[in-house]
């Protein structure tokens, strides 16, 4: 059983017993900054709250009950039937000229290894940590068991038509080309191999 840490006192917008999908997203900033923004944005009335957050170190924070939902996504029906897991991640990176580091969209400095791949008009990406990937797979597997969500995974980050009808594990980038989560540096094979003891079937939508 995965160890969860309850965080905050966020109010859900509603509850739905029948969850059909897990949607993976990222914070686009350091986890501490992200959590602070959830607490205090709009005078504490921010309603874009995920169910879970997973840090780079693999700590799993639960912000909302898995059957609860907020207005995280732009579609209310998707919000009601989905569980949102957000990974700590800086997002796309840009090389700072004449320096040894990169910066992300809000100026956070990154000096580690980068993944180079042109995707959705960006070129450099921070890697996800291995511990984070494993905890993501473990959490997804447990949620599928407890909520009776299909153990299916899209297995890539490109846009697919008809995602609202999908039952299983997806990423926000599967819904729209505006989104860059999950990025090209996410190792879907780790997710796939750790779901149901490597018993996995990918579904075409």
C-alpha positions as CSV (number, residue, x, y, z in Angstrom):
1,X,0.0,0.0,0.0
2,X,1.4,3.3,-1.1
3,X,2.1,5.8,1.7
4,X,0.1,9.0,1.2
5,X,0.5,12.3,3.1
6,X,-2.6,14.5,3.4
7,X,-1.9,18.1,2.5
8,X,-4.0,21.2,2.9
9,X,-7.7,21.7,3.6
10,X,-9.1,22.1,0.1
11,X,-12.8,22.0,-0.6
12,X,-14.0,19.8,-3.5
13,X,-16.5,21.1,-6.0
14,X,-18.3,17.8,-5.9
15,X,-18.0,14.0,-5.6
16,X,-18.6,11.2,-8.1
17,X,-18.3,7.5,-7.2
18,X,-17.8,6.4,-10.8
19,X,-14.3,7.4,-11.9
20,X,-13.3,6.3,-15.4
21,X,-10.0,8.0,-16.1
22,X,-6.7,9.1,-14.4
23,X,-5.2,12.2,-16.0
24,X,-1.5,12.9,-15.4
25,X,-0.3,16.5,-15.4
26,X,2.6,18.6,-14.1
27,X,3.1,21.6,-11.8
28,X,5.3,23.7,-14.3
29,X,7.2,24.9,-11.2
30,X,8.8,23.7,-8.0
31,X,6.4,21.8,-5.8
32,X,6.6,24.2,-2.8
33,X,5.8,27.1,-5.0
34,X,2.9,25.2,-6.7
35,X,1.3,24.2,-3.4
36,X,1.6,27.7,-2.0
37,X,-0.2,29.0,-5.1
38,X,-3.0,26.5,-4.6
39,X,-3.5,27.7,-1.0
40,X,-3.4,31.4,-1.5
41,X,-4.4,32.2,-5.1
42,X,-7.7,34.0,-5.4
43,X,-7.7,34.6,-1.6
44,X,-7.8,30.9,-0.9
45,X,-10.7,30.2,-3.3
46,X,-8.7,28.8,-6.2
47,X,-10.7,25.9,-7.6
48,X,-8.2,24.2,-9.8
49,X,-7.1,21.5,-7.3
50,X,-5.7,18.1,-8.3
51,X,-6.4,15.0,-6.2
52,X,-2.7,14.1,-5.8
53,X,0.7,15.7,-6.2
54,X,3.9,13.7,-6.5
55,X,7.3,15.4,-5.8
56,X,10.6,14.7,-7.5
57,X,11.6,12.8,-4.4
58,X,8.6,10.6,-4.8
59,X,6.5,12.0,-1.9
60,X,2.8,11.5,-2.6
61,X,0.5,14.2,-1.4
62,X,-3.3,13.8,-1.3
63,X,-5.1,17.1,-1.7
64,X,-8.6,15.8,-2.4
65,X,-10.3,12.5,-1.9
66,X,-9.9,10.3,-5.0
67,X,-13.7,10.4,-5.5
68,X,-13.9,14.2,-5.2
69,X,-13.3,16.7,-8.0
70,X,-12.5,20.3,-8.5
71,X,-12.6,22.5,-11.6
72,X,-9.1,21.4,-12.6
73,X,-10.0,20.9,-16.3
74,X,-12.1,23.1,-18.6
75,X,-14.7,20.4,-19.0
76,X,-17.0,19.7,-16.1
77,X,-17.9,16.1,-17.2
78,X,-14.2,15.2,-17.5
79,X,-13.6,16.7,-14.0
80,X,-16.4,14.6,-12.5
81,X,-15.2,11.3,-14.0
82,X,-11.4,11.8,-13.6
83,X,-8.7,11.6,-11.0
84,X,-5.9,14.2,-11.5
85,X,-2.3,13.4,-10.5
86,X,0.1,16.3,-10.9
87,X,3.9,15.7,-11.0
88,X,6.4,18.2,-9.8
89,X,8.1,19.4,-13.0
90,X,9.5,22.6,-14.4
91,X,8.2,22.0,-17.9
92,X,9.9,23.2,-21.0
93,X,13.3,24.8,-20.6
94,X,15.3,27.5,-22.4
95,X,19.1,27.8,-22.5
96,X,20.2,31.0,-20.9
97,X,22.9,32.5,-23.2
98,X,26.5,32.7,-21.8
99,X,25.5,30.7,-18.7
100,X,25.7,27.1,-17.6
101,X,22.0,26.8,-16.8
102,X,18.4,26.8,-18.2
103,X,15.3,28.6,-17.2
104,X,11.7,27.6,-17.5
105,X,8.7,29.8,-18.3
106,X,8.6,31.7,-15.0
107,X,12.4,32.1,-14.6
108,X,13.2,29.1,-12.3
109,X,16.8,28.1,-12.8
110,X,17.7,24.5,-13.8
111,X,21.3,23.2,-14.0
112,X,20.8,19.5,-14.4
113,X,20.7,17.1,-17.4
114,X,18.1,18.0,-20.0
115,X,16.3,16.0,-22.6
116,X,16.6,17.5,-26.1
117,X,13.6,16.9,-28.4
118,X,11.6,19.4,-30.5
119,X,8.0,19.0,-29.5
120,X,5.2,21.6,-29.6
121,X,7.6,24.4,-30.4
122,X,10.0,23.7,-27.5
123,X,13.4,22.0,-27.5
124,X,14.7,21.3,-23.9
125,X,12.9,19.4,-21.2
126,X,13.7,18.5,-17.6
127,X,13.8,14.8,-16.9
128,X,11.3,13.2,-14.5
129,X,12.9,11.4,-11.6
130,X,12.9,7.6,-11.5
131,X,11.4,7.6,-8.0
132,X,8.6,9.9,-9.3
133,X,7.9,7.6,-12.2
134,X,7.7,4.6,-10.0
135,X,5.4,6.3,-7.4
136,X,3.2,7.5,-10.3
137,X,2.9,3.9,-11.6
138,X,2.1,2.6,-8.1
139,X,-0.5,5.2,-7.4
140,X,-2.2,4.7,-10.7
141,X,-2.3,0.9,-10.1
142,X,-3.8,1.4,-6.7
143,X,-6.4,3.9,-7.9
144,X,-7.4,1.6,-10.7
145,X,-8.0,-1.2,-8.2
146,X,-9.9,0.8,-5.7
147,X,-12.0,2.9,-8.1
148,X,-12.4,0.1,-10.7
149,X,-10.7,2.1,-13.5
150,X,-9.6,0.1,-16.5
151,X,-5.8,-0.7,-16.4
152,X,-5.3,0.7,-19.8
153,X,-2.8,3.4,-20.7
154,X,-2.6,5.7,-23.8
155,X,1.2,5.2,-23.6
156,X,2.3,8.4,-25.4
157,X,1.7,12.2,-25.1
158,X,0.2,13.2,-28.4
159,X,-3.3,14.5,-28.9
160,X,-6.0,12.0,-29.6
161,X,-9.6,12.7,-30.7
162,X,-12.2,11.2,-28.4
163,X,-10.2,11.3,-25.2
164,X,-13.3,12.1,-23.2
165,X,-14.6,8.5,-23.9
166,X,-11.4,6.8,-22.9
167,X,-11.3,4.7,-19.8
168,X,-7.9,4.3,-18.2
169,X,-4.7,6.3,-17.7
170,X,-3.9,9.3,-19.9
171,X,-2.1,12.6,-19.8
172,X,-3.4,16.1,-20.3
173,X,-1.4,16.5,-23.5
174,X,-3.6,13.8,-25.0
175,X,-6.5,16.2,-24.9
176,X,-5.1,19.3,-26.6
177,X,-1.9,20.5,-28.3
178,X,-1.8,23.5,-26.0
179,X,-0.7,21.3,-23.1
180,X,2.9,20.1,-22.6
181,X,2.2,17.6,-19.8
182,X,3.3,15.0,-20.0
183,X,6.5,16.1,-21.8
184,X,8.7,14.0,-24.1
185,X,11.0,13.2,-21.2
186,X,8.3,11.1,-19.5
187,X,9.2,7.4,-19.7
188,X,5.9,5.7,-20.5
189,X,7.6,2.3,-20.4
190,X,8.2,2.6,-16.7
191,X,4.5,3.4,-16.2
192,X,3.4,0.5,-18.4
193,X,5.7,-2.1,-16.9
194,X,4.7,-1.3,-13.3
195,X,1.0,-1.5,-13.8
196,X,-0.5,-4.8,-12.8
197,X,2.8,-6.6,-12.7
198,X,3.6,-5.9,-16.3
199,X,0.2,-7.2,-17.5
200,X,-0.8,-4.4,-19.8
201,X,-2.8,-3.9,-22.9
202,X,-2.7,-0.6,-24.8
203,X,-6.0,0.5,-26.2
204,X,-6.5,2.4,-29.5
205,X,-9.1,5.1,-29.2
